[in-house]
Amino acid sequence: MESPHFKLNINGDRFFYFEFFGKQGDLLLMSGEYKSKADALQSIKDVQVGSLMSPQIAAGKTPDGGNFFVIKGQQGDILAKSVLFDSEMVFNNALHQVKDSACIAKTLDAT
C-alpha cells in the first residue's frame, strides 16, 4: 500500500502540472498547466486547504453518467479535477480519500 501523494511534473511544452495519487497508488486528481514551478506548488498547497473545505469541492456528472469532482480555489477557479468514476461507490471512496489525505500528503518532485 502506497501513501497518498502529489506528484509535480513538467510536460514537453515546459508547463508544470501535478497529479494526486491515493493510498492504492491510483490517480485521483489532475491539475491544469502552470507556467512556473512556484505557481504549481502554490496550487498544490491551495488544493490541500481546499480539500478540507466542502464549499470548495464540487461534484458533477458527465452526460453519459460518469462522476467527477473538482477542487476550487478561494476565488472559485478550478485547481484540480478528478478522474472520471463509473461507480458511485468508487467516486465516494475517492472523494473521501482526497478529503482525508490530501491535506497532509507529501509532494514528489518529478521535474
C-alpha positions in Angstrom: 0.0 0.0 0.0 1.4 3.4 -1.0 0.9 6.6 0.9 -1.2 9.3 -0.8 1.0 11.9 -2.5 1.1 14.7 -5.0 3.5 14.3 -8.0 4.8 17.5 -9.6 5.6 17.0 -13.3 6.7 19.1 -16.3 5.4 18.4 -19.8 7.1 18.7 -23.2 5.9 22.2 -23.6 7.7 23.1 -20.3 4.5 23.6 -18.4 4.2 22.3 -14.8 1.3 20.3 -13.6 0.5 17.9 -10.7 -1.4 14.8 -10.0 -2.7 13.3 -6.7 -2.4 9.6 -6.1 -4.5 7.7 -3.5 -3.4 5.1 -1.0 -3.5 2.3 -3.6 -1.4 4.3 -6.0 -4.4 5.2 -8.2 -4.6 8.5 -9.9 -7.4 10.6 -8.3 -6.8 14.3 -9.3 -5.1 16.2 -12.0 -4.3 19.9 -12.3 -4.2 22.2 -15.3 -0.9 23.6 -16.6 1.2 26.3 -14.9 4.0 28.4 -16.4 6.1 28.3 -13.2 7.0 25.7 -10.7 6.2 28.1 -7.9 2.6 28.6 -9.2 2.2 24.8 -9.4 3.5 24.3 -5.9 1.2 27.1 -4.6 -1.7 25.4 -6.3 -0.9 22.1 -4.5 -1.0 24.0 -1.2 -4.3 25.5 -2.2 -5.7 22.0 -3.0 -4.5 20.8 0.3 -6.5 23.5 2.0 -9.5 23.3 -0.4 -9.8 19.6 0.2 -10.8 20.3 3.8 -13.5 22.8 2.8 -16.7 21.4 1.5 -17.7 24.6 -0.3 -14.5 24.4 -2.4 -15.4 20.8 -3.6 -18.0 20.5 -6.3 -19.3 17.2 -7.7 -20.5 16.7 -11.3 -21.7 14.2 -13.8 -20.9 13.8 -17.5 -23.7 13.4 -20.0 -23.1 9.6 -20.1 -23.3 9.3 -16.3 -19.7 9.4 -15.2 -19.0 11.0 -11.8 -16.2 13.5 -11.1 -15.4 16.3 -8.7 -13.3 19.4 -8.7 -11.4 21.4 -6.0 -11.7 25.1 -6.4 -9.6 27.9 -5.1 -10.8 30.8 -2.9 -11.7 32.8 -6.0 -13.7 29.9 -7.5 -11.1 28.9 -10.0 -10.7 25.1 -10.6 -7.4 23.9 -9.2 -7.7 20.2 -9.8 -10.2 17.8 -11.4 -10.7 14.2 -10.5 -10.6 11.3 -13.0 -14.0 10.0 -14.1 -15.6 7.3 -12.0 -18.3 5.0 -13.4 -19.4 3.8 -10.0 -21.0 6.0 -7.2 -19.2 3.8 -4.6 -15.8 4.3 -6.2 -16.5 8.0 -6.6 -17.4 8.4 -2.9 -14.4 6.4 -1.8 -12.1 8.6 -3.9 -13.7 11.8 -2.6 -13.2 10.6 1.0 -9.6 9.7 0.3 -8.9 13.2 -1.1 -10.7 14.8 1.9 -8.8 12.6 4.4 -5.3 12.7 3.0 -4.6 15.5 0.5 -4.1 18.0 3.4 -1.1 16.0 4.7 0.2 14.4 1.5 3.8 14.9 0.6 4.8 16.2 -2.8 7.2 14.3 -5.0 9.1 16.5 -7.5 9.5 14.7 -10.8 10.6 17.8 -12.7 
